[in-house]
């Protein structure tokens, strides 16, 4: 098990949802959290909460698709904090629309830009520091990165790309002692569903999910921390997800039915 005492841990998408819950879960472990998101006010509120509980955290407002901001983030870690031990890619966006109803492909392009190209870019910039620290990359993906899900084709495509990239990178970095942990949450209660893009690329403004049927962000984060500490290869956070992994190999048609049922019932 890894010891997080005095290690520098970057979490993107930290202002709410899984990112915020994960920051609060990791703060008591003695690490220095660098919390990234676009909303400065929410970040500062989270930092204040962590400080009040005796933790150490720094807010860094940024757009993860902006290369200059990513460069500044890595510089902050290396120059001001002296190291970068764990990079947690959590920021992302989603969609809710059938592909044949999309007005154009702008939605697909945005999902690829935010969910795939942004973490690839930040990883590239952070890699020298991570190699020096023999550190860890944690990717908060989705069960949609392992199977197809109707009405979320663009999201699935971006998460499949993430899975393939980081599975490949894991092999390349093995000799450098850099671990890669991929997390595959099931549906989690989060603001991400309200901001999901519709067929015209506009935020839905409401969650299409049955809120009371979803795992909370706190429950998800609680499962994630032991996997991160153990530098595990991956974590599927639900029984449905673990079953789906085997169904895809043994009975793929049944997995399609399970995915359709999950979306139809919105849970």
KOLMINU-531468 format. One record per residue (C-alpha): residue number from 0; x, y, z. Coordinates in Angstrom, 2 decimals, decimal comma. Each point is the difference from the previous one (the first is absolute). Example, Ala and Ser with C-alpha at 12.3 -4.5 7.8 and 13.67 -1.06 7.14 Angstrom:
BEGIN
NODE;0;12,30;-4,50;7,80
NODE;1;1,37;3,44;-0,66
//
This chain:
BEGIN
NODE;0;0,00;0,00;0,00
NODE;1;1,28;3,44;-0,94
NODE;2;0,63;2,59;2,72
NODE;3;-1,45;3,37;-1,02
NODE;4;1,73;2,01;2,72
NODE;5;1,37;3,24;-1,55
NODE;6;-0,64;-1,18;-3,55
NODE;7;-1,37;2,46;-2,55
NODE;8;-3,27;-1,17;-1,51
NODE;9;-1,73;1,79;-2,88
NODE;10;-3,75;-0,50;-0,48
NODE;11;-1,72;1,48;-3,04
NODE;12;-3,72;0,70;0,09
NODE;13;0,29;0,42;3,76
NODE;14;-2,67;2,64;0,62
NODE;15;-2,92;-2,44;0,24
NODE;16;-1,14;-3,60;-0,35
NODE;17;2,54;-2,81;0,15
NODE;18;2,95;2,41;-0,09
NODE;19;-1,16;1,94;3,04
NODE;20;-0,90;-3,16;1,93
NODE;21;3,37;-1,53;-0,84
NODE;22;1,85;3,09;1,20
NODE;23;-1,81;-0,14;3,35
NODE;24;0,70;-3,73;0,26
NODE;25;3,74;0,39;-0,73
NODE;26;0,67;3,17;2,01
NODE;27;0,34;-1,78;3,38
NODE;28;2,73;-2,24;-1,45
NODE;29;2,60;2,77;0,18
NODE;30;0,45;0,83;-3,67
NODE;31;0,14;3,47;-1,55
NODE;32;-3,01;0,22;-2,31
NODE;33;0,08;2,22;-3,08
NODE;34;-3,65;0,44;-0,93
NODE;35;-0,83;1,01;-3,55
NODE;36;-3,23;1,14;-1,64
NODE;37;-1,39;3,04;-1,80
NODE;38;-2,06;1,29;2,93
NODE;39;2,36;1,93;2,28
NODE;40;-2,67;0,69;2,63
NODE;41;-0,88;-3,68;0,46
NODE;42;3,68;-0,94;0,12
NODE;43;0,72;2,56;2,71
NODE;44;-2,97;-1,25;2,01
NODE;45;1,35;-3,56;-0,22
NODE;46;3,51;1,11;0,96
NODE;47;-1,41;1,84;3,04
NODE;48;-1,89;-3,13;1,05
NODE;49;3,14;-2,12;-0,30
NODE;50;2,09;2,51;1,92
NODE;51;-2,62;0,12;2,76
NODE;52;0,40;-3,77;0,38
NODE;53;3,80;0,27;0,23
NODE;54;0,77;-0,95;-3,60
NODE;55;2,20;1,74;-2,58
NODE;56;-1,39;1,13;-3,34
NODE;57;0,60;2,53;-2,75
NODE;58;-2,61;1,25;-2,47
NODE;59;0,97;0,36;-3,65
NODE;60;-2,73;1,35;-2,27
NODE;61;0,47;-1,21;-3,57
NODE;62;-1,55;-1,34;-3,17
NODE;63;1,48;-3,45;-0,53
NODE;64;-0,18;0,38;-3,77
NODE;65;2,34;3,02;0,11
NODE;66;3,63;-1,03;-0,50
NODE;67;1,45;3,10;1,68
NODE;68;-2,09;-0,63;3,12
NODE;69;1,17;-3,61;0,09
NODE;70;3,61;1,15;-0,31
NODE;71;-0,49;2,47;2,86
NODE;72;-1,53;-2,76;2,15
NODE;73;3,00;-2,28;-0,48
NODE;74;2,36;2,93;0,68
NODE;75;-1,84;0,73;3,26
NODE;76;0,51;-3,58;1,13
NODE;77;3,64;-0,29;-1,04
NODE;78;1,29;3,47;0,91
NODE;79;-2,16;1,19;2,91
NODE;80;-0,91;-3,35;1,58
NODE;81;3,13;-1,89;-1,04
NODE;82;-1,61;-3,13;-1,46
NODE;83;-2,99;-1,67;-1,62
NODE;84;-0,82;-3,48;1,26
NODE;85;-3,57;-0,79;-1,07
NODE;86;-1,95;1,45;-2,91
NODE;87;-3,73;-0,73;0,18
NODE;88;-1,93;0,62;-3,22
NODE;89;-3,57;0,52;1,13
NODE;90;-1,38;2,94;-2,01
NODE;91;-2,41;-0,86;-2,77
NODE;92;-3,29;0,62;-1,78
NODE;93;-2,74;-2,28;-1,29
NODE;94;-2,92;-0,06;-2,44
NODE;95;-3,59;-1,29;-0,22
NODE;96;-1,18;-0,39;-3,58
NODE;97;-0,42;-2,62;-2,67
NODE;98;2,68;0,37;-2,65
NODE;99;-2,56;0,31;-2,81
NODE;100;-1,56;3,00;1,76
NODE;101;3,18;2,06;0,33
NODE;102;-0,18;3,36;-1,75
NODE;103;3,67;-0,34;-1,01
NODE;104;3,22;-1,59;1,21
NODE;105;1,06;2,88;2,25
NODE;106;-1,21;-1,94;3,05
NODE;107;2,21;-2,97;-0,91
NODE;108;3,00;2,24;-0,57
NODE;109;-0,43;1,75;3,35
NODE;110;-0,24;-3,30;1,86
NODE;111;3,21;-1,25;-1,62
NODE;112;1,75;3,31;0,75
NODE;113;-0,93;0,06;3,69
NODE;114;-0,13;-3,68;0,93
NODE;115;2,88;-1,35;-2,09
NODE;116;2,36;2,60;-1,47
NODE;117;0,14;2,13;3,17
NODE;118;1,22;-2,79;2,31
NODE;119;2,42;-1,18;-2,70
NODE;120;1,44;3,52;-0,24
NODE;121;0,32;0,44;3,77
NODE;122;1,56;-3,46;0,34
NODE;123;2,62;0,88;-2,62
NODE;124;0,95;3,17;1,86
NODE;125;0,06;-1,70;3,41
NODE;126;1,86;-3,13;-1,05
NODE;127;3,58;1,13;0,84
NODE;128;-1,06;0,86;3,57
NODE;129;-1,96;-3,22;0,38
NODE;130;2,98;-2,04;-1,21
NODE;131;2,26;1,74;2,50
NODE;132;-2,43;-0,77;2,82
NODE;133;-0,75;-3,53;-1,26
NODE;134;-3,50;1,26;0,44
NODE;135;-3,49;-0,90;-1,10
NODE;136;-2,65;1,01;-2,51
NODE;137;-3,61;-0,57;1,03
NODE;138;-2,69;0,17;-2,67
NODE;139;-3,62;0,41;1,04
NODE;140;-1,62;-1,59;-3,03
NODE;141;-3,44;-1,63;-0,12
NODE;142;-1,63;-3,34;-0,71
NODE;143;-0,73;1,71;-3,32
NODE;144;3,73;-0,38;-0,68
NODE;145;-0,44;-3,78;-0,05
NODE;146;-3,29;-0,50;-1,84
NODE;147;-2,47;1,77;-2,25
NODE;148;-2,83;2,01;1,56
NODE;149;-2,96;1,31;-2,07
NODE;150;-0,53;3,78;-0,11
NODE;151;3,61;0,51;1,14
NODE;152;1,96;-1,03;-3,11
NODE;153;2,33;3,01;0,06
NODE;154;0,69;-0,41;3,70
NODE;155;0,71;-3,71;-0,49
NODE;156;2,34;0,76;-2,89
NODE;157;2,00;2,47;2,08
NODE;158;0,22;-2,37;2,97
NODE;159;0,95;-2,97;-2,20
NODE;160;2,81;2,18;-1,39
NODE;161;1,14;0,82;3,54
NODE;162;-0,01;-3,69;0,96
NODE;163;2,05;-0,99;-3,04
NODE;164;2,50;2,82;0,43
NODE;165;0,71;-0,56;3,68
NODE;166;0,10;-3,80;-0,36
NODE;167;2,70;0,52;-2,63
NODE;168;1,83;2,61;2,05
NODE;169;0,03;-2,33;3,03
NODE;170;2,17;-2,43;-1,93
NODE;171;2,33;2,74;-1,22
NODE;172;0,48;1,42;3,51
NODE;173;0,43;-3,28;1,88
NODE;174;3,80;0,24;-0,11
NODE;175;-0,16;3,55;1,43
NODE;176;-2,00;-1,09;3,05
NODE;177;-3,02;2,15;-0,90
NODE;178;-3,27;-1,77;0,84
NODE;179;-3,27;0,59;-1,84
NODE;180;-3,31;-0,63;1,74
NODE;181;-3,22;0,19;-2,00
NODE;182;-3,26;0,46;1,92
NODE;183;-3,28;-1,05;-1,64
NODE;184;-2,93;1,44;1,99
NODE;185;-3,60;-0,95;-0,70
NODE;186;-2,52;2,87;-0,07
NODE;187;0,87;2,42;2,83
NODE;188;-2,13;2,79;1,44
NODE;189;1,70;3,07;-1,44
NODE;190;-0,58;3,35;-1,68
NODE;191;1,55;-1,44;-3,17
NODE;192;-3,39;-1,42;-1,04
NODE;193;-1,66;3,44;0,21
NODE;194;2,69;1,45;-2,25
NODE;195;-0,14;-2,90;-2,46
NODE;196;-0,17;1,23;-3,59
NODE;197;-3,19;-0,56;-1,94
NODE;198;-0,42;-0,54;-3,76
NODE;199;0,77;3,68;-0,68
NODE;200;2,96;0,21;2,35
NODE;201;-1,86;1,84;2,75
NODE;202;0,01;-1,04;3,69
NODE;203;-3,06;-2,00;1,01
NODE;204;-0,47;2,05;3,17
NODE;205;-1,39;-2,98;1,88
NODE;206;1,11;-3,52;0,75
NODE;207;-1,75;-2,69;-2,08
NODE;208;0,93;-2,60;2,63
NODE;209;-1,97;-1,31;2,96
NODE;210;2,03;1,80;2,64
NODE;211;-0,98;-2,29;2,87
NODE;212;1,29;-3,05;-1,90
NODE;213;3,54;1,26;-0,48
NODE;214;3,18;-0,48;2,00
NODE;215;1,04;3,21;1,72
NODE;216;3,28;1,70;-0,81
NODE;217;1,10;-0,62;3,59
NODE;218;-0,63;-3,74;-0,32
NODE;219;1,93;-0,08;-3,25
NODE;220;2,96;1,91;1,46
NODE;221;0,06;-2,31;3,02
NODE;222;0,46;-2,97;-2,35
NODE;223;2,61;1,79;-2,08
NODE;224;2,50;0,92;2,71
NODE;225;1,07;-3,59;0,90
NODE;226;0,46;-0,76;-3,71
NODE;227;2,18;3,10;-0,39
NODE;228;2,05;-0,82;3,10
NODE;229;0,56;-3,55;-1,23
NODE;230;0,95;1,33;-3,48
NODE;231;-2,49;-2,45;-1,46
NODE;232;-0,35;-0,46;-3,74
NODE;233;-3,74;0,71;0,03
NODE;234;-3,16;0,21;2,07
NODE;235;-3,60;-0,63;-1,06
NODE;236;-2,20;1,53;2,67
NODE;237;-3,21;-2,04;-0,47
NODE;238;-1,14;-3,60;-0,23
NODE;239;-1,69;0,88;-3,30
NODE;240;3,30;1,26;-1,33
NODE;241;1,97;-3,05;1,07
NODE;242;-2,66;-2,29;-1,51
NODE;243;0,05;2,02;-3,21
NODE;244;3,74;-0,51;-0,38
NODE;245;-0,54;-3,76;-0,24
NODE;246;-3,22;0,22;-2,02
NODE;247;1,85;1,94;-2,69
NODE;248;2,25;-3,00;-0,55
NODE;249;-2,48;-2,81;0,62
NODE;250;-3,45;1,36;-0,94
NODE;251;0,27;3,37;-1,75
NODE;252;-3,65;0,06;-1,12
NODE;253;-1,09;-0,20;3,63
NODE;254;2,28;2,93;0,83
NODE;255;-1,70;2,05;-2,73
NODE;256;-3,34;-0,77;1,63
NODE;257;1,29;0,99;3,45
NODE;258;1,31;3,31;-1,40
NODE;259;-3,30;0,76;-1,72
NODE;260;-1,95;-0,83;3,16
NODE;261;2,23;2,26;2,11
NODE;262;-0,61;2,98;-2,30
NODE;263;-3,71;-0,72;-0,42
NODE;264;-0,48;-0,13;3,77
NODE;265;2,44;2,88;0,54
NODE;266;1,91;-1,74;2,78
//
